[in-house]
Amino acid sequence: MEMSAISRKVGTMVLMGVPVIVGGGIVYFAFGNFTTLIVYEVILGLASLGFISK
């Protein structure tokens, strides 16, 4: 695997960390339970893996 491809994938993972942190706080504030937060985190995790698998 080329070095630029690895750095692109790592950058995508870091970029997906922002919605996880900020969005996680918003989801927890809106719904008030951890179950919804975990579902949100899993969905973002799967989306992130989908982006980097290209």
PDB file with one MODEL, atoms N, CA, C and O in Angstrom:
MODEL        1
ATOM      1  N   MET A   1       0.847  -1.179   0.000  1.00  0.00           N
ATOM      2  CA  MET A   1       0.000   0.000   0.000  1.00  0.00           C
ATOM      3  C   MET A   1       0.889   1.238   0.000  1.00  0.00           C
ATOM      4  O   MET A   1       1.882   1.304   0.725  1.00  0.00           O
ATOM      5  N   GLU A   2       0.528   2.190  -0.801  1.00  0.00           N
ATOM      6  CA  GLU A   2       1.302   3.408  -0.950  1.00  0.00           C
ATOM      7  C   GLU A   2       1.189   4.275   0.304  1.00  0.00           C
ATOM      8  O   GLU A   2       0.157   4.261   0.976  1.00  0.00           O
ATOM      9  N   MET A   3       2.241   5.025   0.620  1.00  0.00           N
ATOM     10  CA  MET A   3       2.262   5.836   1.828  1.00  0.00           C
ATOM     11  C   MET A   3       1.189   6.915   1.816  1.00  0.00           C
ATOM     12  O   MET A   3       0.612   7.211   2.862  1.00  0.00           O
ATOM     13  N   SER A   4       0.908   7.509   0.666  1.00  0.00           N
ATOM     14  CA  SER A   4      -0.122   8.544   0.608  1.00  0.00           C
ATOM     15  C   SER A   4      -1.505   7.954   0.857  1.00  0.00           C
ATOM     16  O   SER A   4      -2.382   8.640   1.381  1.00  0.00           O
ATOM     17  N   ALA A   5      -1.710   6.690   0.487  1.00  0.00           N
ATOM     18  CA  ALA A   5      -2.994   6.045   0.744  1.00  0.00           C
ATOM     19  C   ALA A   5      -3.174   5.806   2.233  1.00  0.00           C
ATOM     20  O   ALA A   5      -4.277   5.948   2.761  1.00  0.00           O
ATOM     21  N   ILE A   6      -2.097   5.443   2.908  1.00  0.00           N
ATOM     22  CA  ILE A   6      -2.178   5.230   4.357  1.00  0.00           C
ATOM     23  C   ILE A   6      -2.460   6.546   5.061  1.00  0.00           C
ATOM     24  O   ILE A   6      -3.304   6.600   5.956  1.00  0.00           O
ATOM     25  N   SER A   7      -1.774   7.598   4.673  1.00  0.00           N
ATOM     26  CA  SER A   7      -1.995   8.893   5.316  1.00  0.00           C
ATOM     27  C   SER A   7      -3.402   9.417   5.030  1.00  0.00           C
ATOM     28  O   SER A   7      -3.995  10.090   5.873  1.00  0.00           O
ATOM     29  N   ARG A   8      -3.932   9.116   3.860  1.00  0.00           N
ATOM     30  CA  ARG A   8      -5.302   9.527   3.537  1.00  0.00           C
ATOM     31  C   ARG A   8      -6.295   8.804   4.436  1.00  0.00           C
ATOM     32  O   ARG A   8      -7.253   9.407   4.920  1.00  0.00           O
ATOM     33  N   LYS A   9      -6.071   7.519   4.658  1.00  0.00           N
ATOM     34  CA  LYS A   9      -6.972   6.747   5.512  1.00  0.00           C
ATOM     35  C   LYS A   9      -6.899   7.205   6.967  1.00  0.00           C
ATOM     36  O   LYS A   9      -7.924   7.297   7.643  1.00  0.00           O
ATOM     37  N   VAL A  10      -5.704   7.489   7.442  1.00  0.00           N
ATOM     38  CA  VAL A  10      -5.550   7.981   8.811  1.00  0.00           C
ATOM     39  C   VAL A  10      -6.207   9.355   8.949  1.00  0.00           C
ATOM     40  O   VAL A  10      -6.856   9.631   9.958  1.00  0.00           O
ATOM     41  N   GLY A  11      -6.046  10.209   7.954  1.00  0.00           N
ATOM     42  CA  GLY A  11      -6.687  11.521   7.975  1.00  0.00           C
ATOM     43  C   GLY A  11      -8.198  11.424   7.990  1.00  0.00           C
ATOM     44  O   GLY A  11      -8.866  12.207   8.665  1.00  0.00           O
ATOM     45  N   THR A  12      -8.739  10.476   7.256  1.00  0.00           N
ATOM     46  CA  THR A  12     -10.187  10.264   7.251  1.00  0.00           C
ATOM     47  C   THR A  12     -10.666   9.817   8.613  1.00  0.00           C
ATOM     48  O   THR A  12     -11.710  10.268   9.084  1.00  0.00           O
ATOM     49  N   MET A  13      -9.917   8.935   9.254  1.00  0.00           N
ATOM     50  CA  MET A  13     -10.294   8.469  10.593  1.00  0.00           C
ATOM     51  C   MET A  13     -10.268   9.620  11.600  1.00  0.00           C
ATOM     52  O   MET A  13     -11.160   9.727  12.443  1.00  0.00           O
ATOM     53  N   VAL A  14      -9.255  10.476  11.516  1.00  0.00           N
ATOM     54  CA  VAL A  14      -9.175  11.627  12.418  1.00  0.00           C
ATOM     55  C   VAL A  14     -10.324  12.584  12.143  1.00  0.00           C
ATOM     56  O   VAL A  14     -10.930  13.114  13.074  1.00  0.00           O
ATOM     57  N   LEU A  15     -10.626  12.806  10.873  1.00  0.00           N
ATOM     58  CA  LEU A  15     -11.721  13.691  10.505  1.00  0.00           C
ATOM     59  C   LEU A  15     -13.058  13.157  11.010  1.00  0.00           C
ATOM     60  O   LEU A  15     -13.921  13.943  11.403  1.00  0.00           O
ATOM     61  N   MET A  16     -13.246  11.851  11.008  1.00  0.00           N
ATOM     62  CA  MET A  16     -14.483  11.263  11.519  1.00  0.00           C
ATOM     63  C   MET A  16     -14.557  11.348  13.042  1.00  0.00           C
ATOM     64  O   MET A  16     -15.630  11.161  13.616  1.00  0.00           O
ATOM     65  N   GLY A  17     -13.446  11.623  13.695  1.00  0.00           N
ATOM     66  CA  GLY A  17     -13.445  11.758  15.150  1.00  0.00           C
ATOM     67  C   GLY A  17     -14.186  12.996  15.621  1.00  0.00           C
ATOM     68  O   GLY A  17     -14.727  13.006  16.727  1.00  0.00           O
ATOM     69  N   VAL A  18     -14.222  14.025  14.816  1.00  0.00           N
ATOM     70  CA  VAL A  18     -14.915  15.266  15.200  1.00  0.00           C
ATOM     71  C   VAL A  18     -16.415  15.040  15.341  1.00  0.00           C
ATOM     72  O   VAL A  18     -16.973  15.427  16.367  1.00  0.00           O
ATOM     73  N   PRO A  19     -17.110  14.428  14.358  1.00  0.00           N
ATOM     74  CA  PRO A  19     -18.538  14.182  14.563  1.00  0.00           C
ATOM     75  C   PRO A  19     -18.817  13.195  15.690  1.00  0.00           C
ATOM     76  O   PRO A  19     -19.876  13.250  16.316  1.00  0.00           O
ATOM     77  N   VAL A  20     -17.881  12.301  15.950  1.00  0.00           N
ATOM     78  CA  VAL A  20     -18.081  11.352  17.048  1.00  0.00           C
ATOM     79  C   VAL A  20     -18.107  12.099  18.374  1.00  0.00           C
ATOM     80  O   VAL A  20     -18.979  11.844  19.205  1.00  0.00           O
ATOM     81  N   ILE A  21     -17.185  12.998  18.584  1.00  0.00           N
ATOM     82  CA  ILE A  21     -17.100  13.715  19.853  1.00  0.00           C
ATOM     83  C   ILE A  21     -18.219  14.745  19.983  1.00  0.00           C
ATOM     84  O   ILE A  21     -18.955  14.745  20.969  1.00  0.00           O
ATOM     85  N   VAL A  22     -18.344  15.612  18.999  1.00  0.00           N
ATOM     86  CA  VAL A  22     -19.354  16.676  19.059  1.00  0.00           C
ATOM     87  C   VAL A  22     -20.754  16.096  18.932  1.00  0.00           C
ATOM     88  O   VAL A  22     -21.640  16.419  19.723  1.00  0.00           O
ATOM     89  N   GLY A  23     -20.952  15.244  17.943  1.00  0.00           N
ATOM     90  CA  GLY A  23     -22.269  14.646  17.740  1.00  0.00           C
ATOM     91  C   GLY A  23     -22.675  13.748  18.889  1.00  0.00           C
ATOM     92  O   GLY A  23     -23.855  13.679  19.235  1.00  0.00           O
ATOM     93  N   GLY A  24     -21.714  13.058  19.487  1.00  0.00           N
ATOM     94  CA  GLY A  24     -22.015  12.218  20.637  1.00  0.00           C
ATOM     95  C   GLY A  24     -22.558  13.029  21.796  1.00  0.00           C
ATOM     96  O   GLY A  24     -23.499  12.608  22.470  1.00  0.00           O
ATOM     97  N   GLY A  25     -21.971  14.185  22.028  1.00  0.00           N
ATOM     98  CA  GLY A  25     -22.477  15.068  23.080  1.00  0.00           C
ATOM     99  C   GLY A  25     -23.882  15.568  22.784  1.00  0.00           C
ATOM    100  O   GLY A  25     -24.725  15.640  23.679  1.00  0.00           O
ATOM    101  N   ILE A  26     -24.129  15.909  21.540  1.00  0.00           N
ATOM    102  CA  ILE A  26     -25.452  16.395  21.146  1.00  0.00           C
ATOM    103  C   ILE A  26     -26.491  15.283  21.265  1.00  0.00           C
ATOM    104  O   ILE A  26     -27.595  15.515  21.759  1.00  0.00           O
ATOM    105  N   VAL A  27     -26.143  14.085  20.818  1.00  0.00           N
ATOM    106  CA  VAL A  27     -27.074  12.955  20.901  1.00  0.00           C
ATOM    107  C   VAL A  27     -27.373  12.618  22.356  1.00  0.00           C
ATOM    108  O   VAL A  27     -28.525  12.364  22.708  1.00  0.00           O
ATOM    109  N   TYR A  28     -26.348  12.612  23.206  1.00  0.00           N
ATOM    110  CA  TYR A  28     -26.590  12.316  24.622  1.00  0.00           C
ATOM    111  C   TYR A  28     -27.448  13.397  25.264  1.00  0.00           C
ATOM    112  O   TYR A  28     -28.335  13.086  26.060  1.00  0.00           O
ATOM    113  N   PHE A  29     -27.200  14.662  24.933  1.00  0.00           N
ATOM    114  CA  PHE A  29     -28.002  15.749  25.489  1.00  0.00           C
ATOM    115  C   PHE A  29     -29.453  15.663  25.026  1.00  0.00           C
ATOM    116  O   PHE A  29     -30.373  15.930  25.799  1.00  0.00           O
ATOM    117  N   ALA A  30     -29.655  15.290  23.761  1.00  0.00           N
ATOM    118  CA  ALA A  30     -31.010  15.251  23.206  1.00  0.00           C
ATOM    119  C   ALA A  30     -31.812  14.073  23.746  1.00  0.00           C
ATOM    120  O   ALA A  30     -33.001  14.218  24.031  1.00  0.00           O
ATOM    121  N   PHE A  31     -31.182  12.910  23.892  1.00  0.00           N
ATOM    122  CA  PHE A  31     -31.930  11.711  24.265  1.00  0.00           C
ATOM    123  C   PHE A  31     -31.694  11.281  25.706  1.00  0.00           C
ATOM    124  O   PHE A  31     -32.551  10.615  26.288  1.00  0.00           O
ATOM    125  N   GLY A  32     -30.565  11.638  26.295  1.00  0.00           N
ATOM    126  CA  GLY A  32     -30.316  11.398  27.702  1.00  0.00           C
ATOM    127  C   GLY A  32     -30.012   9.967  28.107  1.00  0.00           C
ATOM    128  O   GLY A  32     -30.072   9.643  29.294  1.00  0.00           O
ATOM    129  N   ASN A  33     -29.687   9.103  27.158  1.00  0.00           N
ATOM    130  CA  ASN A  33     -29.292   7.744  27.552  1.00  0.00           C
ATOM    131  C   ASN A  33     -28.125   7.271  26.693  1.00  0.00           C
ATOM    132  O   ASN A  33     -27.868   7.784  25.604  1.00  0.00           O
ATOM    133  N   PHE A  34     -27.431   6.269  27.231  1.00  0.00           N
ATOM    134  CA  PHE A  34     -26.238   5.791  26.554  1.00  0.00           C
ATOM    135  C   PHE A  34     -26.548   4.825  25.421  1.00  0.00           C
ATOM    136  O   PHE A  34     -25.715   4.641  24.533  1.00  0.00           O
ATOM    137  N   THR A  35     -27.710   4.212  25.426  1.00  0.00           N
ATOM    138  CA  THR A  35     -28.059   3.274  24.364  1.00  0.00           C
ATOM    139  C   THR A  35     -28.099   3.982  23.013  1.00  0.00           C
ATOM    140  O   THR A  35     -27.538   3.497  22.031  1.00  0.00           O
ATOM    141  N   THR A  36     -28.758   5.118  22.976  1.00  0.00           N
ATOM    142  CA  THR A  36     -28.826   5.900  21.742  1.00  0.00           C
ATOM    143  C   THR A  36     -27.445   6.384  21.330  1.00  0.00           C
ATOM    144  O   THR A  36     -27.117   6.414  20.144  1.00  0.00           O
ATOM    145  N   LEU A  37     -26.641   6.761  22.310  1.00  0.00           N
ATOM    146  CA  LEU A  37     -25.287   7.218  22.031  1.00  0.00           C
ATOM    147  C   LEU A  37     -24.451   6.101  21.423  1.00  0.00           C
ATOM    148  O   LEU A  37     -23.706   6.337  20.473  1.00  0.00           O
ATOM    149  N   ILE A  38     -24.563   4.897  21.951  1.00  0.00           N
ATOM    150  CA  ILE A  38     -23.801   3.770  21.422  1.00  0.00           C
ATOM    151  C   ILE A  38     -24.237   3.440  19.999  1.00  0.00           C
ATOM    152  O   ILE A  38     -23.400   3.141  19.147  1.00  0.00           O
ATOM    153  N   VAL A  39     -25.539   3.492  19.736  1.00  0.00           N
ATOM    154  CA  VAL A  39     -26.036   3.240  18.380  1.00  0.00           C
ATOM    155  C   VAL A  39     -25.470   4.290  17.417  1.00  0.00           C
ATOM    156  O   VAL A  39     -25.041   3.956  16.312  1.00  0.00           O
ATOM    157  N   TYR A  40     -25.469   5.542  17.834  1.00  0.00           N
ATOM    158  CA  TYR A  40     -24.916   6.622  17.016  1.00  0.00           C
ATOM    159  C   TYR A  40     -23.430   6.384  16.731  1.00  0.00           C
ATOM    160  O   TYR A  40     -22.973   6.548  15.599  1.00  0.00           O
ATOM    161  N   GLU A  41     -22.685   5.995  17.766  1.00  0.00           N
ATOM    162  CA  GLU A  41     -21.251   5.754  17.605  1.00  0.00           C
ATOM    163  C   GLU A  41     -20.987   4.575  16.658  1.00  0.00           C
ATOM    164  O   GLU A  41     -20.066   4.630  15.842  1.00  0.00           O
ATOM    165  N   VAL A  42     -21.783   3.525  16.763  1.00  0.00           N
ATOM    166  CA  VAL A  42     -21.610   2.361  15.895  1.00  0.00           C
ATOM    167  C   VAL A  42     -21.900   2.730  14.444  1.00  0.00           C
ATOM    168  O   VAL A  42     -21.179   2.307  13.540  1.00  0.00           O
ATOM    169  N   ILE A  43     -22.945   3.511  14.219  1.00  0.00           N
ATOM    170  CA  ILE A  43     -23.277   3.936  12.853  1.00  0.00           C
ATOM    171  C   ILE A  43     -22.136   4.773  12.264  1.00  0.00           C
ATOM    172  O   ILE A  43     -21.753   4.577  11.111  1.00  0.00           O
ATOM    173  N   LEU A  44     -21.603   5.692  13.046  1.00  0.00           N
ATOM    174  CA  LEU A  44     -20.473   6.500  12.554  1.00  0.00           C
ATOM    175  C   LEU A  44     -19.229   5.649  12.338  1.00  0.00           C
ATOM    176  O   LEU A  44     -18.465   5.887  11.402  1.00  0.00           O
ATOM    177  N   GLY A  45     -19.025   4.663  13.196  1.00  0.00           N
ATOM    178  CA  GLY A  45     -17.889   3.759  13.015  1.00  0.00           C
ATOM    179  C   GLY A  45     -17.979   2.971  11.732  1.00  0.00           C
ATOM    180  O   GLY A  45     -16.991   2.820  11.013  1.00  0.00           O
ATOM    181  N   LEU A  46     -19.179   2.464  11.441  1.00  0.00           N
ATOM    182  CA  LEU A  46     -19.380   1.723  10.200  1.00  0.00           C
ATOM    183  C   LEU A  46     -19.228   2.620   8.975  1.00  0.00           C
ATOM    184  O   LEU A  46     -18.678   2.203   7.956  1.00  0.00           O
ATOM    185  N   ALA A  47     -19.717   3.847   9.080  1.00  0.00           N
ATOM    186  CA  ALA A  47     -19.552   4.787   7.972  1.00  0.00           C
ATOM    187  C   ALA A  47     -18.071   5.112   7.752  1.00  0.00           C
ATOM    188  O   ALA A  47     -17.607   5.216   6.617  1.00  0.00           O
ATOM    189  N   SER A  48     -17.351   5.267   8.841  1.00  0.00           N
ATOM    190  CA  SER A  48     -15.922   5.544   8.738  1.00  0.00           C
ATOM    191  C   SER A  48     -15.172   4.386   8.095  1.00  0.00           C
ATOM    192  O   SER A  48     -14.298   4.602   7.256  1.00  0.00           O
ATOM    193  N   LEU A  49     -15.508   3.161   8.483  1.00  0.00           N
ATOM    194  CA  LEU A  49     -14.876   1.998   7.858  1.00  0.00           C
ATOM    195  C   LEU A  49     -15.242   1.887   6.390  1.00  0.00           C
ATOM    196  O   LEU A  49     -14.433   1.441   5.577  1.00  0.00           O
ATOM    197  N   GLY A  50     -16.469   2.294   6.044  1.00  0.00           N
ATOM    198  CA  GLY A  50     -16.863   2.299   4.645  1.00  0.00           C
ATOM    199  C   GLY A  50     -16.063   3.288   3.817  1.00  0.00           C
ATOM    200  O   GLY A  50     -15.713   3.009   2.670  1.00  0.00           O
ATOM    201  N   PHE A  51     -15.774   4.448   4.401  1.00  0.00           N
ATOM    202  CA  PHE A  51     -14.982   5.453   3.690  1.00  0.00           C
ATOM    203  C   PHE A  51     -13.543   5.013   3.478  1.00  0.00           C
ATOM    204  O   PHE A  51     -12.979   5.211   2.402  1.00  0.00           O
ATOM    205  N   ILE A  52     -12.949   4.413   4.507  1.00  0.00           N
ATOM    206  CA  ILE A  52     -11.528   4.083   4.373  1.00  0.00           C
ATOM    207  C   ILE A  52     -11.304   2.780   3.614  1.00  0.00           C
ATOM    208  O   ILE A  52     -10.172   2.490   3.226  1.00  0.00           O
ATOM    209  N   SER A  53     -12.346   1.989   3.392  1.00  0.00           N
ATOM    210  CA  SER A  53     -12.160   0.733   2.696  1.00  0.00           C
ATOM    211  C   SER A  53     -12.035   0.900   1.171  1.00  0.00           C
ATOM    212  O   SER A  53     -11.698  -0.053   0.467  1.00  0.00           O
ATOM    213  N   LYS A  54     -12.304   2.099   0.671  1.00  0.00           N
ATOM    214  CA  LYS A  54     -12.186   2.355  -0.765  1.00  0.00           C
ATOM    215  C   LYS A  54     -10.763   2.282  -1.235  1.00  0.00           C
ATOM    216  O   LYS A  54     -10.494   2.474  -2.420  1.00  0.00           O
TER     217      LYS A  54
ENDMDL
END
